[in-house]
Amino acid sequence: MSEQAKTKNGKLDLRAIAKANRAEIKKYETAKKKHHASPSEYQTKMRDSNNLIEFDNLQTYFFTDIGTVKAVNGVSFDIPRGSTIAVVGESGCGKSVTSLSLMRLVQGPQGQIVGGSIRYQQSSGGQAIDLTKLPDEEIRKIRGKEIAMIFQEPMTSLNPVFRIGKQLGEAIHIHLPELSKEEVHKRTVALLEMVGIARAEGITKSYPHELSGGMRQRVMIAMALALDPQLIVADEPTTALDVTIQAQILDLLRELKDKINASIMLITHDLGVVAEMADYVVVMYAGRVIEQGTAEDIYDRPAHPYTIGLLGSIPVIGRKVEELYSIPGNVPNPIHMPDTCYFKERCERCVAACDGNYPDVVELSDTHKVWCYRDFSKR
C-alpha cells in the first residue's frame, strides 16, 4: 500500500500508512542487523579509481505518520581523492541527510536508506565497498577511523557530563585498543595542540560548558582528525561562530587537510565559505542535485535559475541596493513532490518544456552539469 493511501472520503488513511511504514522499516532494519554478511554482498568497483567516494542515485526516506518524506531523492556526485567538495543549498534541501547517510547515522527506525549506493575506496587502489550495504558492525570499524565527521553544533555533539580528554581519547582507544592509557592521553594532548588549543593538558580536564564556542569547535575537529581519516565530513563547521573564529577554523581545516592528505565534504549554505574552500560545488534543492561543477563553473557560469538566485542574494561590497534579492515562493511539500521540475513554481526563467517531466542532466562541460530545460546554447 502506498504512502498516499486514502479513505473513501479522500482523507489520508493513517492506519494504512502506519501499516505500510512498519513493513518497510522492518525490511531495512533486518538487513542492517545482519551479523555474518558475506563480503561479496557489499564489495563493489569504483567507476573512477581517482574517486574516494561515489554517491550513485542515493535515496534516503523518512517514514512518517502522514506519508513518506523523500529527504534525499536520487543524489549522485563524486568526491575525488584529496579534494574539497562543498554541498550547498537552503535549509531542508537534504545536505545534512546526505552526509548522515554517508556516515550511516540517519535516525532510525523512521529514517532509512532505501536505494542507491555509496561506493568507498578504502585505500588508493584498494578494495571498494558499498557503505549502504555494510552490516552495522562493519560500518563501526570505518566510522570515526577512515571517515570522520565534524558535527554542526559542538555544544550538543559533545557529552556535557564527560571531560574533553575522556571524549577525545575514547575514539582512539576503541579503534587502537593496543595503545596504553598513557599513550592515548599523550595522543589526545598532541591533537589539541595540533588544532591550536593553548594549555592543551589543562583542557583535557575541562567539561564542554567551560570552553568557548571556538574552542569546542576545535575539539570537534581534533576528534575528527584523531585517527587520520581519509574523508572529513564537515557539517556547517562555522555556523555558530563569529567571523574572526570562522576564518581561523577554515584556515585550520585547509592546513590539516593538506597535512594528512584527506578529502573534505563541506556542508554549508554560506557561499562565501564555499568560494574560499571548495574545489568542486554541488548545489542541492528539495532532495536532489540541480547543478554541480568546479567552483569556477558555479561562480563564473551559474546555469540553474536556483543557483543564479543564490548567488544573486549575496551582498556585494560597493553596490547599493534597496533590499537584497530573495528567491520567491516556497519549497514544495516533501511528501507530495511534483513530477515536474521541483523549482518550477518559484522559477522566473521558465520555458514551455518545464511543464514536462523532471529534467534530465545537461552536460555543459566535462566538469559542469545542470538539471534544467533552459536553452544553454544561448548563454
MOBELSUL-V192554 format. One record per backbone hydrogen bond with DSSP energy under -1.0 kcal/mol. CO is the residue of the C=O (numbers start at 0). NH is the residue of the N-H. E is the energy in kcal/mol with one decimal. If there is no record, write none. Layout:
# MOBELSUL-V192554
CO_NH_E / CO_NH_E
This chain:
# MOBELSUL-V192554
1_4_-1.3 / 4_12_-2.5 / 6_9_-1.6 / 10_6_-2.8 / 11_13_-1.2 / 12_16_-2.2 / 13_17_-2.6 / 14_18_-2.4 / 15_19_-2.4 / 16_20_-2.6 / 17_21_-2.3 / 18_22_-1.7 / 19_23_-2.2 / 20_24_-3.1 / 21_25_-2.3 / 22_26_-1.6 / 23_27_-1.8 / 24_28_-2.8 / 25_29_-2.2 / 26_30_-1.4 / 27_31_-1.8 / 28_32_-1.5 / 31_135_-2.2 / 37_40_-2.4 / 38_41_-1.2 / 38_42_-2.1 / 41_129_-3.0 / 47_50_-1.9 / 49_80_-2.7 / 51_120_-2.1 / 52_78_-2.8 / 53_118_-2.5 / 55_116_-2.0 / 57_73_-2.6 / 57_74_-2.0 / 58_113_-2.1 / 58_114_-1.4 / 59_71_-2.0 / 60_111_-2.8 / 61_63_-1.0 / 61_68_-3.0 / 66_63_-2.1 / 68_61_-2.3 / 68_70_-1.6 / 71_59_-2.1 / 74_57_-2.6 / 76_54_-2.9 / 78_51_-2.8 / 78_52_-1.5 / 79_82_-1.5 / 82_263_-2.3 / 83_278_-2.7 / 83_279_-1.9 / 84_265_-3.3 / 85_281_-3.2 / 86_267_-2.2 / 87_283_-2.9 / 89_92_-1.6 / 92_286_-2.2 / 93_97_-1.9 / 94_98_-1.8 / 95_99_-2.7 / 96_100_-2.0 / 97_101_-1.8 / 98_102_-1.8 / 99_104_-3.2 / 106_110_-2.0 / 109_62_-2.2 / 111_60_-2.3 / 114_58_-2.3 / 116_55_-2.7 / 117_130_-2.8 / 118_53_-2.2 / 119_128_-2.5 / 122_125_-3.3 / 126_121_-2.1 / 127_43_-2.4 / 128_119_-2.8 / 129_132_-1.4 / 134_138_-2.0 / 135_139_-1.6 / 138_142_-2.9 / 141_144_-1.1 / 141_145_-2.4 / 141_146_-1.8 / 145_229_-2.0 / 145_230_-1.7 / 146_143_-3.3 / 147_232_-3.2 / 149_234_-2.5 / 152_155_-1.0 / 152_156_-1.4 / 153_157_-2.2 / 158_161_-1.2 / 162_166_-2.0 / 163_167_-2.7 / 164_168_-2.3 / 165_169_-1.3 / 168_172_-2.6 / 169_173_-2.5 / 170_174_-2.0 / 171_175_-2.3 / 175_178_-1.8 / 179_183_-2.3 / 180_184_-2.2 / 181_185_-2.3 / 182_186_-2.1 / 183_187_-2.2 / 184_188_-2.3 / 185_189_-1.9 / 186_190_-2.1 / 187_191_-2.0 / 188_192_-2.1 / 189_193_-2.0 / 190_194_-1.6 / 191_196_-2.3 / 192_195_-1.5 / 198_202_-2.0 / 199_203_-1.4 / 201_204_-1.2 / 202_205_-1.7 / 203_164_-2.4 / 205_163_-2.9 / 206_209_-1.9 / 207_210_-1.8 / 211_215_-2.5 / 212_216_-2.1 / 213_217_-1.9 / 214_218_-2.2 / 215_219_-2.2 / 216_220_-2.0 / 217_221_-2.5 / 218_222_-2.4 / 219_223_-2.0 / 220_224_-1.9 / 224_227_-1.8 / 229_262_-2.6 / 230_147_-2.5 / 231_264_-2.6 / 232_149_-3.4 / 233_266_-3.2 / 235_238_-1.2 / 237_240_-1.3 / 241_245_-2.7 / 242_246_-2.1 / 243_247_-1.6 / 244_248_-2.7 / 245_249_-2.5 / 246_250_-2.3 / 247_251_-2.3 / 248_252_-2.5 / 249_253_-2.3 / 250_254_-2.4 / 251_255_-2.7 / 252_256_-2.4 / 253_257_-1.8 / 254_258_-1.7 / 255_259_-2.3 / 256_261_-1.9 / 262_231_-2.7 / 263_84_-3.0 / 264_233_-2.5 / 265_86_-3.1 / 266_235_-2.8 / 269_273_-1.7 / 270_274_-2.0 / 271_275_-1.3 / 272_276_-2.0 / 273_277_-2.5 / 278_294_-1.8 / 279_85_-2.6 / 280_292_-2.1 / 281_87_-2.8 / 282_289_-2.7 / 282_290_-1.3 / 284_287_-1.4 / 286_72_-2.9 / 287_284_-2.8 / 289_370_-2.2 / 290_282_-3.2 / 291_368_-3.0 / 292_280_-3.4 / 293_297_-2.2 / 294_298_-2.4 / 295_299_-2.6 / 296_300_-1.7 / 303_307_-2.4 / 304_308_-2.1 / 305_309_-2.4 / 306_310_-2.4 / 307_311_-2.0 / 310_313_-1.2 / 315_318_-1.9 / 333_69_-1.4 / 338_357_-1.2 / 340_343_-1.4 / 342_345_-1.6 / 350_353_-1.7 / 351_354_-1.6 / 352_355_-2.2 / 361_369_-2.0 / 367_363_-1.8 / 367_364_-1.6 / 368_291_-2.3 / 369_361_-3.2 / 375_378_-1.1
